[in-house]
Amino acid sequence: MTIKKYKYIRLIVISFLAILVSQSIIFRNYLLPIIGIVLSSSLLFYLRSKLKNEFLADERDYKIGGDAARWAIQIFNTFAVIVMIILYAQQDLNPSFLPIATTLAYSVCFLMILYSLIFRYLDKATFAKNRKLYIIIGIVLILMVAFSGLKLFSAEDNWICQNGQWVQHGHPAFPAPSVACTK
């Protein structure tokens, strides 16, 4: 396979995936985009391995990509922290600002921790000296994400649909959903 053919196929796959994701969101089918992303990534990975003696990128591209990623992370974090502070300050005007600000705060923290861990992992010398520490930190982060996910997706402090009515379960901090309860 030539690099020109690979790039053409990649463009078609990406276009198809964009259509699939947008239509899935419209029809509220959220499993289909995940399957589509996994399949298209697998296909592109396989096709990339079939390239014969051709390179998609060189060292300069990787250096520019690394610099661009670092700048993007710094700009996003700065912007997110400024917006977060403004939203925290304005939460008395609109209570919905609080969860947005909190989400931004946790996103920035998670992104910086993830960046630091990946950076240390890729810096082989530093990682080799502190391997056990980084493994423990990684396990702790995975457990924190898992417990947060369990708390977020549990039915505690939520509204449950029972017999065509929204019933309060625990003490949700938000009003009942505005969509019809059909169970």
C-alpha positions as CSV (number, residue, x, y, z in Angstrom):
1,M,0.0,0.0,0.0
2,T,1.2,3.5,-0.8
3,I,1.1,6.4,1.5
4,K,-1.2,8.3,-0.9
5,K,-3.7,5.4,-0.8
6,Y,-3.5,5.1,3.0
7,K,-4.2,8.8,3.4
8,Y,-7.2,8.5,1.0
9,I,-8.6,5.5,2.9
10,R,-8.0,7.3,6.3
11,L,-9.9,10.3,5.0
12,I,-12.9,8.1,4.0
13,V,-12.8,6.3,7.4
14,I,-12.7,9.6,9.3
15,S,-15.6,11.0,7.3
16,F,-17.6,7.9,7.9
17,L,-16.9,8.0,11.6
18,A,-17.9,11.6,11.8
19,I,-21.2,10.9,10.2
20,L,-21.7,7.8,12.4
21,V,-21.0,9.7,15.6
22,S,-23.2,12.7,14.7
23,Q,-26.2,10.5,13.7
24,S,-25.7,8.3,16.8
25,I,-25.9,11.4,19.0
26,I,-29.1,12.6,17.2
27,F,-30.7,9.2,17.7
28,R,-29.4,8.8,21.2
29,N,-27.5,5.6,20.5
30,Y,-24.3,6.0,22.4
31,L,-22.9,2.5,22.0
32,L,-22.6,2.7,18.3
33,P,-20.0,5.5,18.2
34,I,-17.8,3.6,20.7
35,I,-17.9,0.5,18.5
36,G,-17.2,2.7,15.4
37,I,-14.2,4.4,17.0
38,V,-12.7,1.0,18.1
39,L,-13.2,-0.6,14.7
40,S,-12.0,2.4,12.7
41,S,-8.9,2.7,14.9
42,S,-8.2,-1.0,14.5
43,L,-8.6,-0.7,10.7
44,L,-6.3,2.3,10.4
45,F,-3.7,0.6,12.7
46,Y,-3.8,-2.5,10.5
47,L,-3.5,-0.4,7.3
48,R,-0.6,1.6,8.7
49,S,1.3,-1.6,9.3
50,K,0.9,-2.5,5.6
51,L,2.8,0.6,4.4
52,K,5.9,-0.5,2.6
53,N,9.1,1.5,3.2
54,E,7.2,4.7,3.6
55,F,7.1,7.0,6.6
56,L,4.1,9.0,7.9
57,A,6.2,11.2,10.1
58,D,9.8,11.9,11.0
59,E,11.6,13.2,14.1
60,R,10.8,16.8,13.3
61,D,7.0,16.0,13.1
62,Y,7.2,14.3,16.5
63,K,9.1,17.2,18.0
64,I,6.5,19.7,16.6
65,G,3.7,17.4,17.8
66,G,5.1,17.3,21.3
67,D,5.5,21.0,21.4
68,A,2.0,21.6,20.1
69,A,0.6,19.1,22.8
70,R,2.5,20.9,25.6
71,W,1.2,24.3,24.4
72,A,-2.3,23.0,24.0
73,I,-2.3,21.6,27.6
74,Q,-0.9,24.8,29.0
75,I,-3.4,27.0,27.2
76,F,-6.4,24.8,28.0
77,N,-5.4,24.6,31.7
78,T,-5.0,28.4,32.0
79,F,-8.3,29.1,30.2
80,A,-10.1,26.4,32.2
81,V,-8.8,27.7,35.6
82,I,-9.9,31.3,34.7
83,V,-13.4,30.1,33.6
84,M,-13.6,27.9,36.7
85,I,-12.8,30.8,39.1
86,I,-15.3,33.0,37.3
87,L,-18.0,30.3,37.6
88,Y,-17.3,29.7,41.2
89,A,-17.6,33.4,41.9
90,Q,-20.9,33.5,40.0
91,Q,-22.5,30.4,41.5
92,D,-24.9,32.5,43.7
93,L,-26.4,33.9,40.5
94,N,-26.9,30.5,38.8
95,P,-26.5,27.3,40.8
96,S,-25.7,25.3,37.6
97,F,-22.4,27.1,37.5
98,L,-21.1,25.0,40.4
99,P,-21.0,21.6,38.7
100,I,-19.5,23.1,35.6
101,A,-16.7,24.8,37.7
102,T,-16.2,21.6,39.6
103,T,-15.9,19.5,36.4
104,L,-13.4,22.0,35.0
105,A,-11.3,21.8,38.2
106,Y,-11.2,18.0,38.2
107,S,-10.5,18.0,34.4
108,V,-7.5,20.2,34.9
109,C,-6.2,18.2,37.8
110,F,-6.7,14.9,36.0
111,L,-5.0,16.2,32.8
112,M,-2.0,17.5,34.7
113,I,-1.6,14.3,36.7
114,L,-1.9,12.2,33.5
115,Y,0.6,14.4,31.7
116,S,3.1,14.1,34.5
117,L,2.7,10.3,34.7
118,I,3.1,9.9,31.0
119,F,6.1,12.3,30.9
120,R,7.8,10.3,33.7
121,Y,7.1,7.0,32.0
122,L,8.5,8.2,28.7
123,D,11.6,9.6,30.6
124,K,13.1,6.1,31.0
125,A,15.8,7.1,33.4
126,T,13.5,8.7,35.9
127,F,10.9,6.0,35.6
128,A,13.4,3.2,36.2
129,K,14.6,4.8,39.5
130,N,11.1,5.2,40.8
131,R,9.2,2.4,39.1
132,K,7.4,1.1,42.2
133,L,6.3,4.6,43.2
134,Y,4.8,5.3,39.8
135,I,3.1,1.9,39.7
136,I,1.5,2.7,43.1
137,I,0.4,6.1,42.0
138,G,-1.1,4.6,38.8
139,I,-3.0,2.0,40.8
140,V,-4.3,4.7,43.2
141,L,-5.4,6.9,40.3
142,I,-7.2,4.0,38.6
143,L,-9.0,3.1,41.9
144,M,-9.9,6.8,42.4
145,V,-11.4,7.0,38.9
146,A,-13.2,3.6,39.4
147,F,-14.7,4.8,42.7
148,S,-15.7,8.1,41.3
149,G,-17.4,6.4,38.3
150,L,-19.3,4.1,40.7
151,K,-20.4,7.1,42.7
152,L,-21.3,9.1,39.6
153,F,-23.3,6.3,37.9
154,S,-24.9,4.8,41.0
155,A,-28.5,5.4,41.7
156,E,-27.8,7.2,45.0
157,D,-29.1,10.7,45.2
158,N,-30.9,10.5,41.9
159,W,-34.4,10.4,40.3
160,I,-35.7,6.9,39.4
161,C,-38.6,6.2,37.0
162,Q,-41.2,4.1,38.7
163,N,-44.8,3.5,37.5
164,G,-44.7,6.5,35.1
165,Q,-43.5,8.9,37.8
166,W,-40.1,10.3,38.8
167,V,-39.4,9.2,42.4
168,Q,-36.7,10.8,44.5
169,H,-34.0,8.3,45.6
170,G,-31.8,9.8,48.4
171,H,-31.5,13.5,48.2
172,P,-30.7,14.6,44.7
173,A,-29.4,18.2,44.4
174,F,-31.3,18.8,41.1
175,P,-35.0,18.8,40.1
176,A,-36.7,15.8,38.5
177,P,-36.0,15.3,34.8
178,S,-38.2,17.1,32.4
179,V,-38.5,14.2,30.0
180,A,-41.5,11.8,30.3
181,C,-41.0,8.8,32.6
182,T,-42.0,5.8,30.5
183,K,-41.2,2.7,32.7
